[in-house]
Amino acid sequence: MKRTHLPLNGLRVFDAAARHLSFTRAADELAVTPAAVGQQIRALEDVLGVVLFRRTPKGLELTPEAENGLDAIRAGFLQFEDGVRAMQSAQSSKFLTIAAPRDITAKWLAPRLAAYGQADPDLKFALVASDGDLDFTEANLDLAIRFGETPGELEGVALGEGAWQTVGTPNGPETTIHWPGCPESGEAAVKVADAGLALDAAASGFGRACVPALLAQADLAAGRIIAFGDPVPTRATYWLLAPTPQWRQKKVRAVVDALTQAQ
């Protein structure tokens, strides 16, 4: 069924004017001029083909036609308000679903989310492993982390400057630990599934791993590994990402602020 185009702005002005029985007081409520209220009412009367108000010696009065529709219009605006509150309720939810590669989750994200969650015991997180394309709608995601040069078509913030860092143990062999995406070539002493496992292999003495510098921060600070050489800048880095509607949600902005401030 085709829906009738409703003059919602005019109906909103009509509701205010009917409650106050005064264009002046309705204008004060709506933060417009009394003349603007009068124009909206006249335009609405033209659209509907009825007279809504009459001026009498006692002041402004509703016509019978206006009274016939007033209750239903007021109920409709209350339903609009309920609908808006329902749509906004997710912003106050304490539950967030975040997708990220396993290595960045283990080495960087999980400790920071745990620290963030200590400030509010009602916070709940669902962490989803994701190494490929992100479908926010199908996976019902609030936020994601992806390694790349740009955020692409999504809203995002970079988690620091991109850089590669070679790490290992002080007395470990100089052989290379390979993982998918590793920037180094040549014969590998061991091959693992991701950069996080490459870090663990390096800490276990298998050799040296070249990994994103952000990923190595915690293990370097804990003394599990040491750095060999300076970080090598690269255009690729980790990004916190979301489509614009999710990115604007209060709960998403709060966790983005917490994660970026905690770098």
BAFI-3210 file (N, C-alpha, C; in Angstrom, 3 decimals, decimal comma, padded with zeros to 6 digits):
// residues 263
n [1|2|3|4|5|6|7|8|9|10|11|12|13|14|15|16|17|18|19|20|21|22|23|24|25|26|27|28|29|30|31|32|33|34|35|36|37|38|39|40|41|42|43|44|45|46|47|48|49|50|51|52|53|54|55|56|57|58|59|60|61|62|63|64|65|66|67|68|69|70|71|72|73|74|75|76|77|78|79|80|81|82|83|84|85|86|87|88|89|90|91|92|93|94|95|96|97|98|99|100|101|102|103|104|105|106|107|108|109|110|111|112|113|114|115|116|117|118|119|120|121|122|123|124|125|126|127|128|129|130|131|132|133|134|135|136|137|138|139|140|141|142|143|144|145|146|147|148|149|150|151|152|153|154|155|156|157|158|159|160|161|162|163|164|165|166|167|168|169|170|171|172|173|174|175|176|177|178|179|180|181|182|183|184|185|186|187|188|189|190|191|192|193|194|195|196|197|198|199|200|201|202|203|204|205|206|207|208|209|210|211|212|213|214|215|216|217|218|219|220|221|222|223|224|225|226|227|228|229|230|231|232|233|234|235|236|237|238|239|240|241|242|243|244|245|246|247|248|249|250|251|252|253|254|255|256|257|258|259|260|261|262|263]
n.u [000,840|000,588|002,054|000,739|002,099|003,169|002,841|004,967|006,404|004,665|002,523|003,702|004,013|001,334|000,451|001,821|000,749|-001,918|-001,854|-001,085|-002,860|-002,054|-000,161|002,104|003,142|003,536|005,502|007,604|008,119|009,002|011,171|011,022|009,687|006,544|005,346|006,392|005,189|002,510|002,687|003,330|001,002|-000,949|-000,001|-000,310|-003,083|-003,779|-002,761|-004,268|-006,829|-008,626|-009,859|-008,060|-007,797|-009,611|-009,981|-011,256|-013,133|-012,267|-009,872|-007,647|-009,150|-009,773|-010,993|-013,816|-012,915|-010,156|-010,132|-011,067|-008,909|-006,824|-006,188|-005,295|-003,071|-001,404|-000,990|000,392|002,805|003,832|004,327|006,295|008,331|008,749|009,699|012,099|013,518|013,753|015,390|017,668|018,379|020,251|022,619|023,150|023,653|025,518|026,979|029,298|030,336|033,265|035,414|038,492|041,857|043,356|045,931|046,341|044,276|045,052|047,582|047,331|044,661|042,916|044,089|043,777|041,027|040,218|041,271|039,837|037,256|037,275|036,552|033,836|031,793|029,575|030,031|030,235|031,847|032,061|034,355|035,422|037,067|038,699|040,074|039,733|037,539|035,149|031,903|029,720|026,972|025,979|027,468|026,781|028,378|029,992|032,423|035,694|039,007|041,542|044,310|046,068|046,612|044,893|041,690|039,812|036,499|035,314|034,684|037,412|040,306|043,791|045,929|048,400|051,620|052,571|054,887|057,572|059,080|061,933|062,416|063,609|065,368|068,113|070,271|069,408|069,018|069,795|068,070|065,102|061,707|058,773|055,565|052,185|052,054|054,400|057,122|059,650|061,828|063,265|064,850|063,042|063,225|061,146|057,630|054,665|051,185|050,358|051,290|051,303|051,815|054,309|055,742|055,630|057,044|059,536|060,140|060,443|062,831|063,200|064,132|064,334|061,745|059,969|057,694|054,576|055,223|053,506|052,335|054,368|054,866|054,016|055,336|057,996|058,160|057,771|060,060|060,292|061,290|063,761|064,538|065,856|067,676|066,325|062,813|061,195|059,710|056,400|053,629|051,377|049,213|047,519|044,011|041,250|037,902|034,662|031,388|029,752|027,210|027,525|029,961|029,304|027,884|027,451|028,491|030,395|032,112|033,079|034,601|036,476|037,803|038,893|040,627|042,418|043,544|044,933|047,158]
n.v [-001,198|002,156|004,807|007,819|011,008|012,761|015,964|016,473|018,430|020,607|019,441|019,053|021,717|022,426|020,759|021,905|024,523|023,931|022,880|025,085|026,979|029,322|031,154|032,553|031,440|028,865|029,369|030,136|027,683|026,148|027,519|029,422|032,124|033,843|034,505|032,577|030,302|030,876|030,833|028,136|026,909|027,931|026,844|024,142|024,010|024,545|022,252|020,211|021,058|022,129|024,292|025,077|026,666|029,231|032,698|034,257|036,535|035,653|034,533|032,160|029,387|025,899|024,421|022,257|020,327|020,300|019,397|016,821|015,422|015,809|014,216|011,765|012,634|013,600|011,210|009,880|011,363|010,796|008,086|008,265|009,382|007,248|005,370|006,577|006,598|003,837|003,178|004,516|003,177|001,147|002,505|002,949|000,479|-002,046|-003,904|-004,965|-006,011|-007,038|-007,389|-008,830|-009,652|-012,673|-012,387|-009,615|-009,320|-010,979|-009,945|-007,200|-006,018|-007,446|-007,154|-004,380|-003,969|-005,390|-003,797|-001,450|-002,396|-002,755|-000,395|-000,349|-002,707|-003,748|-003,820|-005,753|-007,902|-009,282|-011,048|-011,474|-013,528|-012,385|-012,246|-011,411|-009,909|-007,590|-007,895|-005,962|-005,900|-008,554|-009,924|-008,551|-006,542|-004,142|-002,846|-003,033|-004,338|-003,922|-004,736|-002,633|-000,207|001,955|003,115|002,367|002,277|002,714|004,364|005,345|005,013|005,230|002,974|004,129|004,809|003,014|000,335|-002,026|-004,395|-006,156|-008,930|-010,991|-013,411|-012,717|-014,596|-016,183|-017,990|-016,577|-017,166|-017,030|-016,499|-017,322|-016,071|-015,737|-012,871|-011,884|-009,641|-010,399|-012,376|-015,499|-018,513|-020,202|-020,804|-021,714|-021,963|-020,219|-019,469|-016,786|-013,355|-013,055|-015,648|-015,868|-014,067|-015,437|-017,713|-016,586|-015,680|-018,129|-018,967|-019,840|-018,281|-015,232|-012,802|-010,766|-008,376|-006,457|-003,431|-002,480|-004,789|-006,022|-004,578|-005,163|-007,592|-006,815|-004,870|-006,500|-007,942|-010,392|-010,648|-009,103|-006,141|-006,017|-003,825|-000,721|000,251|-000,249|001,975|001,691|001,832|000,480|-000,240|-000,979|-000,559|000,846|000,327|001,108|001,194|004,319|004,724|002,974|003,960|006,437|005,886|006,194|004,259|003,003|005,123|005,651|003,358|003,441|005,863|005,118|003,023|004,238|006,219|004,686|003,757]
n.w [000,000|-000,926|000,804|002,177|001,605|004,298|005,798|007,948|009,410|009,414|010,798|013,269|014,108|014,189|016,300|018,492|018,466|018,928|021,497|023,022|022,203|021,020|018,804|019,411|021,827|020,924|019,032|020,729|021,999|019,836|018,958|016,881|014,882|015,587|013,159|011,449|012,488|011,864|009,049|008,598|009,569|007,796|005,411|005,980|006,237|003,587|002,325|003,550|003,069|004,865|007,504|010,401|012,689|014,399|015,002|017,834|019,992|022,494|022,006|020,371|018,740|018,211|015,215|014,473|012,626|013,113|015,763|015,390|014,355|016,140|018,483|017,396|015,928|017,973|019,371|017,402|017,239|019,775|019,420|017,479|019,054|020,825|019,013|018,166|020,579|020,921|018,764|019,533|021,794|021,547|021,611|024,239|025,101|026,791|025,487|023,104|019,876|018,441|015,736|014,795|013,664|014,931|016,043|016,661|018,450|020,608|021,312|021,582|021,601|023,467|026,148|026,496|026,237|028,468|030,520|030,038|030,521|033,268|034,410|034,227|035,249|033,964|031,279|028,315|025,999|022,728|020,992|017,770|015,465|012,602|009,448|006,903|004,499|005,819|006,955|008,236|008,663|008,343|010,261|012,484|013,645|015,791|015,728|014,245|013,640|011,281|009,189|007,083|004,434|004,283|005,626|003,817|002,594|004,975|008,158|010,231|012,422|012,670|014,372|015,484|013,847|010,920|010,975|010,613|012,747|013,677|015,729|018,451|020,521|022,798|022,526|020,542|017,349|014,085|012,129|010,024|010,902|009,415|008,370|007,073|005,145|006,041|005,672|004,923|002,885|001,743|003,054|005,561|009,068|010,565|010,024|010,658|011,555|011,873|012,685|015,455|016,428|015,306|016,867|019,343|018,650|018,160|020,746|021,933|020,983|018,347|016,283|014,412|014,041|011,820|012,387|012,660|014,321|016,335|017,258|018,623|020,914|023,638|024,280|023,974|025,993|028,194|028,217|026,970|024,447|022,337|020,426|017,143|015,442|014,110|013,938|010,792|008,686|007,281|005,001|005,752|008,486|011,594|011,753|013,459|012,738|011,321|009,793|008,975|010,480|012,751|013,710|014,722|016,999|020,519|022,281|020,716|020,040|022,591|023,248|021,178|021,775|024,252|023,541|021,750|023,318|025,065|023,808]
ca.u [000,000|001,354|001,848|000,492|003,164|002,665|003,561|005,271|006,802|003,447|001,757|004,375|003,648|-000,095|000,352|002,257|-000,213|-003,157|-001,640|-001,002|-003,866|-001,350|000,963|003,287|003,728|004,030|006,770|008,623|008,467|009,686|012,309|010,825|008,891|005,094|005,009|006,727|004,120|001,346|002,922|003,231|-000,407|-001,648|000,433|-000,932|-004,500|-003,869|-002,526|-005,365|-008,111|-009,530|-009,449|-007,672|-007,981|-010,395|-009,753|-012,485|-012,815|-011,606|-008,568|-007,564|-009,925|-009,692|-012,208|-014,203|-012,047|-008,880|-010,347|-011,255|-007,634|-005,768|-005,768|-004,530|-001,785|-000,592|-000,588|001,416|004,092|004,340|004,881|007,572|009,315|009,074|010,527|013,439|014,179|014,089|016,563|018,826|018,673|021,478|023,783|023,424|023,923|026,831|027,518|029,909|030,941|034,448|036,124|039,909|042,725|043,664|047,187|046,173|043,402|045,808|048,761|047,081|043,284|042,314|044,509|043,246|039,601|040,079|041,513|038,705|036,088|037,352|035,888|032,392|031,610|028,452|030,473|030,422|032,434|032,176|035,506|035,272|038,275|038,440|041,291|039,398|036,581|034,271|030,491|029,216|025,558|025,777|028,087|026,271|029,571|030,033|033,753|036,634|040,400|042,064|045,651|046,057|047,173|043,847|040,454|038,910|035,242|034,781|035,253|038,450|041,445|044,978|046,499|049,820|052,299|052,937|056,318|057,975|060,131|062,518|062,583|064,066|066,004|069,518|071,176|068,718|069,586|069,427|067,184|063,857|060,399|057,835|054,117|051,517|052,173|055,752|057,780|060,969|061,884|064,385|064,513|062,508|063,506|059,841|056,505|053,520|049,956|050,159|052,381|051,316|052,538|055,709|056,318|055,808|058,134|060,784|060,399|060,835|064,181|063,245|064,790|063,893|060,502|059,681|056,251|054,155|055,785|052,444|052,087|055,487|055,066|053,854|056,396|059,240|058,101|057,869|061,377|060,281|062,066|064,451|064,462|067,073|067,572|065,229|061,599|061,219|058,380|055,590|052,344|050,315|049,113|046,221|042,959|039,940|037,005|033,224|030,572|029,404|026,196|028,117|031,047|028,729|027,237|028,173|029,245|031,555|033,042|033,704|035,654|037,536|038,581|039,657|041,699|043,431|044,253|045,731|048,262]
ca.v [000,000|003,385|005,688|009,228|011,909|013,556|017,216|016,268|019,665|021,369|018,778|019,325|023,088|022,370|020,165|022,905|025,624|023,431|022,733|026,402|027,882|030,592|031,059|033,128|030,459|027,756|029,818|030,054|026,263|025,619|028,400|030,123|033,341|033,637|034,564|031,277|029,385|031,196|030,355|026,677|026,544|028,223|025,858|022,871|024,121|024,414|020,850|019,382|021,559|022,430|025,360|024,456|027,589|030,452|033,723|034,725|037,546|035,022|034,027|031,162|028,178|024,839|024,101|020,848|019,480|020,163|018,561|015,439|014,750|016,183|013,117|010,795|013,245|013,602|009,818|009,552|011,953|010,022|006,857|008,642|009,523|005,893|004,744|007,170|006,082|002,438|003,140|005,025|002,365|000,368|003,323|002,841|-000,922|-002,325|-005,052|-004,630|-007,090|-006,501|-008,360|-008,493|-010,812|-013,309|-011,923|-008,300|-009,517|-011,544|-009,166|-005,762|-005,621|-008,048|-006,496|-003,021|-004,077|-005,810|-002,617|-000,555|-002,983|-002,664|000,840|-000,573|-004,161|-004,154|-003,927|-007,100|-007,891|-010,496|-010,884|-012,348|-013,613|-011,988|-011,926|-011,045|-008,827|-007,397|-007,652|-005,491|-006,213|-009,991|-010,354|-007,705|-005,981|-002,738|-002,289|-004,046|-003,955|-004,504|-004,294|-002,145|001,130|002,969|002,534|002,029|003,016|002,789|005,343|004,658|005,715|004,385|002,670|004,462|004,782|001,686|000,018|-003,406|-004,529|-007,489|-009,273|-012,333|-013,500|-012,278|-015,666|-017,040|-018,023|-015,472|-017,674|-016,275|-017,107|-016,839|-016,111|-015,091|-011,417|-011,523|-008,867|-010,940|-013,550|-016,382|-019,772|-020,005|-021,821|-022,231|-021,233|-020,183|-019,008|-015,339|-012,604|-013,312|-016,903|-015,596|-013,471|-016,491|-018,566|-015,853|-015,699|-019,494|-019,220|-020,426|-017,384|-013,838|-012,545|-009,381|-008,255|-005,069|-002,929|-002,384|-006,118|-006,457|-003,660|-005,774|-008,581|-006,070|-004,239|-007,550|-008,547|-011,737|-010,546|-007,830|-005,630|-005,987|-002,710|000,230|-000,054|000,160|002,525|001,120|002,521|-000,329|-000,272|-001,471|000,460|000,641|000,647|000,838|002,050|005,590|004,653|002,406|004,830|007,573|005,467|006,609|003,152|002,762|006,237|005,534|002,334|003,943|006,826|004,412|002,236|005,110|006,915|003,715|003,278]
ca.w [000,000|-001,019|001,950|001,891|002,047|005,425|006,094|009,364|010,082|009,641|011,850|014,541|014,469|014,559|017,636|019,478|018,492|019,521|022,935|023,662|021,629|020,845|017,874|020,063|022,742|020,095|018,451|021,781|022,193|018,653|018,675|015,614|015,068|015,420|011,730|010,864|012,896|011,044|007,684|008,601|009,737|006,541|004,424|006,334|005,879|002,127|001,968|004,038|002,570|005,985|008,410|011,662|013,824|014,215|016,023|018,474|021,025|023,629|021,586|019,308|018,970|017,206|014,479|014,640|011,803|013,826|016,940|014,950|014,092|017,079|019,356|016,613|015,589|019,196|019,622|016,412|017,635|020,905|018,867|016,863|020,129|021,295|017,993|018,215|021,784|020,686|017,881|020,260|022,975|021,325|021,930|025,662|025,403|027,354|024,755|021,815|019,111|017,775|014,912|014,628|013,507|016,218|016,636|017,279|019,604|021,728|021,701|021,787|021,889|024,664|027,404|026,595|026,520|029,863|031,358|029,830|031,155|034,726|034,838|034,200|035,267|033,117|029,894|027,788|024,663|021,927|020,114|016,612|014,649|011,223|008,712|005,536|004,322|006,965|006,682|009,520|008,805|008,519|011,517|013,577|014,288|016,187|015,486|013,745|013,407|010,046|008,819|005,717|004,213|004,475|006,161|002,737|002,566|006,330|009,078|010,982|012,998|012,666|015,685|015,418|012,559|010,470|010,998|010,852|013,746|013,787|017,149|018,772|021,834|022,701|022,102|019,584|015,996|013,196|011,088|009,875|011,177|008,400|008,595|005,934|005,241|006,483|004,610|004,601|002,024|002,059|003,704|006,905|010,066|010,968|009,463|011,570|010,913|011,907|013,303|016,887|016,626|014,983|018,078|020,335|018,190|018,385|022,188|022,301|020,509|017,013|015,348|014,442|013,321|011,442|012,639|012,900|015,578|017,344|017,795|019,464|022,036|024,960|024,506|024,174|027,314|029,212|028,153|026,368|023,218|022,154|019,058|016,352|014,508|014,291|013,168|009,384|008,373|006,209|004,857|006,351|009,939|012,057|011,791|014,065|011,639|011,386|008,922|009,613|011,555|013,968|014,172|015,441|018,231|021,716|022,868|019,846|020,218|023,902|023,223|020,287|022,549|025,279|022,918|021,149|024,397|025,801|022,985]
c.u [000,875|001,021|001,646|001,662|002,608|003,493|003,943|005,655|005,581|002,593|002,375|004,032|002,187|-000,270|000,730|001,249|-001,522|-003,016|-001,679|-002,173|-003,285|-000,199|002,242|003,947|004,234|005,370|007,890|009,075|009,327|010,903|012,235|010,021|007,403|004,670|005,288|005,683|002,875|001,495|002,780|001,769|-001,178|-001,269|-000,207|-002,419|-004,692|-003,712|-003,726|-006,728|-009,121|-008,984|-009,188|-007,926|-008,907|-010,043|-011,101|-012,121|-012,087|-010,215|-008,678|-008,375|-009,681|-011,028|-012,583|-013,315|-010,709|-009,032|-010,489|-009,923|-006,575|-005,278|-004,893|-003,153|-000,865|-000,108|000,505|002,774|004,678|004,938|006,206|008,666|009,723|009,984|011,946|014,202|014,594|015,319|017,817|019,248|019,946|022,720|024,137|023,682|025,347|027,525|028,066|030,520|032,060|035,143|037,562|040,691|043,125|044,915|047,033|045,232|044,211|046,889|048,453|045,667|042,768|042,790|043,925|041,737|039,368|040,279|040,355|037,472|036,107|036,665|034,376|032,144|030,459|028,843|030,694|030,939|032,325|033,286|035,448|036,558|037,931|039,748|041,000|038,462|035,617|032,853|029,830|027,754|025,348|026,316|027,623|027,421|029,337|031,334|034,646|038,032|040,879|043,438|045,622|046,633|046,166|042,628|039,477|037,667|034,628|035,358|036,337|039,512|042,605|045,495|048,008|050,360|052,662|054,448|056,496|059,104|060,621|062,849|063,080|064,613|067,485|070,460|070,538|069,366|069,095|068,521|065,829|062,641|059,392|056,387|053,438|051,499|053,523|056,477|059,130|060,853|063,082|063,916|064,103|062,905|062,219|058,765|055,321|052,353|049,776|051,311|052,440|052,053|054,009|056,421|056,586|056,947|059,483|061,142|060,840|062,215|064,274|064,004|064,277|062,644|060,384|058,168|055,868|054,627|054,742|052,229|053,157|055,631|055,041|054,970|057,750|059,274|058,259|059,234|061,399|061,155|062,824|064,334|065,842|066,912|066,396|063,994|061,720|059,827|057,718|054,266|051,220|050,374|047,769|045,248|041,777|038,905|035,540|032,533|030,114|028,323|026,746|029,157|030,519|028,069|028,105|029,032|030,489|032,580|033,778|034,834|036,782|038,422|039,456|040,842|042,795|044,202|045,202|046,918|049,606]
c.v [001,249|004,295|007,130|010,060|012,843|014,816|017,256|017,557|020,530|020,764|019,008|020,743|023,148|021,822|021,187|024,038|025,186|023,266|024,078|027,317|029,289|030,368|031,566|032,112|029,224|028,126|029,758|028,610|025,745|026,441|028,982|031,382|033,014|033,676|033,238|030,234|029,624|030,689|028,838|026,230|026,794|027,213|024,501|022,889|023,978|022,964|019,990|019,805|021,819|023,630|024,736|025,339|028,728|031,411|034,219|035,814|036,956|034,502|032,984|029,928|027,175|024,694|022,650|019,906|019,241|019,244|017,087|014,702|014,926|015,002|012,110|011,346|013,255|012,187|009,401|010,114|011,239|008,707|007,122|008,731|008,161|005,187|005,263|006,658|004,626|002,315|003,591|004,123|001,561|001,170|003,249|001,402|-001,082|-003,474|-004,596|-005,876|-006,508|-007,619|-007,898|-009,765|-011,365|-012,717|-010,562|-008,378|-009,976|-010,597|-007,712|-005,465|-006,142|-007,395|-005,112|-003,028|-004,495|-004,626|-001,633|-001,080|-002,903|-001,416|000,684|-002,071|-004,650|-004,292|-005,381|-006,999|-009,270|-010,251|-011,943|-012,342|-013,286|-011,584|-011,454|-009,860|-008,786|-007,107|-007,264|-005,872|-007,682|-010,466|-009,550|-007,095|-004,533|-002,079|-003,410|-003,455|-004,672|-003,921|-003,867|-000,741|002,243|002,309|002,110|002,894|003,182|003,984|004,638|005,577|004,744|004,187|002,885|004,396|003,343|001,488|-001,480|-003,413|-005,979|-007,765|-010,708|-012,352|-013,171|-013,353|-016,599|-017,007|-016,855|-015,940|-016,966|-017,124|-016,495|-016,969|-015,441|-013,577|-010,955|-010,781|-009,435|-012,180|-014,403|-017,622|-019,534|-021,144|-022,489|-021,351|-021,342|-019,464|-017,503|-014,675|-012,812|-014,601|-016,744|-014,963|-014,539|-017,426|-017,897|-015,865|-017,080|-019,876|-019,868|-019,567|-015,975|-013,667|-011,067|-009,215|-006,775|-004,604|-002,850|-003,722|-006,551|-005,642|-004,358|-006,768|-007,912|-005,456|-005,270|-008,238|-009,951|-011,793|-009,230|-007,424|-005,669|-004,905|-001,817|-000,223|000,496|000,679|001,807|001,849|001,763|-000,268|-000,866|-000,304|-000,023|001,156|000,379|001,659|003,275|005,462|004,076|003,340|005,981|007,174|005,814|005,485|002,837|003,873|006,117|004,507|002,747|004,935|006,129|003,669|003,118|005,895|005,984|003,201|003,532]
c.w [000,000|000,155|001,498|002,419|003,122|005,624|007,571|010,076|010,376|010,743|013,225|015,027|014,902|015,966|018,713|019,597|019,144|021,031|023,643|023,304|021,497|019,875|018,535|020,982|021,993|019,466|019,469|021,986|021,046|018,244|017,264|015,902|014,968|013,952|011,047|011,240|012,046|009,623|007,597|008,719|008,445|005,461|004,698|005,983|004,371|001,693|002,343|003,486|003,662|006,745|009,772|012,876|013,416|015,336|016,524|019,474|022,226|023,284|020,498|019,694|017,850|016,501|014,747|013,831|012,497|015,029|016,562|014,789|015,150|017,919|018,602|016,253|016,802|019,530|018,641|016,769|018,855|020,433|018,157|017,929|020,683|020,304|017,998|019,432|021,609|019,791|018,597|021,416|022,804|021,674|023,410|026,084|025,915|026,624|023,402|021,182|018,263|017,014|014,711|014,323|014,869|016,865|017,312|018,482|020,811|022,236|022,056|022,282|023,234|025,964|027,580|026,853|027,972|030,804|031,255|030,572|032,661|035,262|034,897|034,128|034,405|031,649|029,511|026,354|024,029|020,925|019,019|015,809|013,203|010,555|007,286|005,478|005,504|006,499|007,999|009,729|009,111|009,856|012,719|014,377|014,698|015,741|014,979|013,681|012,152|009,758|007,361|005,632|004,459|005,129|005,079|002,764|003,952|007,081|009,882|011,532|013,049|014,086|015,636|013,999|012,198|010,485|011,205|011,870|013,775|015,250|017,284|020,183|021,705|022,153|021,081|018,211|015,152|012,062|011,138|010,216|010,202|008,862|007,401|006,109|005,705|005,363|004,190|003,739|002,431|002,786|005,152|007,826|010,519|010,335|010,416|010,898|010,907|012,653|014,806|017,213|016,274|016,171|019,137|019,946|018,402|019,867|022,660|021,773|019,145|016,011|015,507|013,576|013,024|011,477|012,729|014,276|016,687|018,034|018,797|020,743|023,395|025,262|024,681|025,568|028,429|029,209|027,579|025,125|023,240|020,693|018,408|015,287|014,832|013,529|011,747|009,012|007,204|006,158|005,549|007,874|010,319|012,179|012,607|013,079|011,990|010,297|009,694|010,696|012,850|014,560|015,006|016,760|019,435|022,268|022,041|020,016|021,553|023,878|022,279|021,043|023,578|024,672|022,347|022,214|025,138|024,999|023,668]
res [m|k|r|t|h|l|p|l|n|g|l|r|v|f|d|a|a|a|r|h|l|s|f|t|r|a|a|d|e|l|a|v|t|p|a|a|v|g|q|q|i|r|a|l|e|d|v|l|g|v|v|l|f|r|r|t|p|k|g|l|e|l|t|p|e|a|e|n|g|l|d|a|i|r|a|g|f|l|q|f|e|d|g|v|r|a|m|q|s|a|q|s|s|k|f|l|t|i|a|a|p|r|d|i|t|a|k|w|l|a|p|r|l|a|a|y|g|q|a|d|p|d|l|k|f|a|l|v|a|s|d|g|d|l|d|f|t|e|a|n|l|d|l|a|i|r|f|g|e|t|p|g|e|l|e|g|v|a|l|g|e|g|a|w|q|t|v|g|t|p|n|g|p|e|t|t|i|h|w|p|g|c|p|e|s|g|e|a|a|v|k|v|a|d|a|g|l|a|l|d|a|a|a|s|g|f|g|r|a|c|v|p|a|l|l|a|q|a|d|l|a|a|g|r|i|i|a|f|g|d|p|v|p|t|r|a|t|y|w|l|l|a|p|t|p|q|w|r|q|k|k|v|r|a|v|v|d|a|l|t|q|a|q]
***
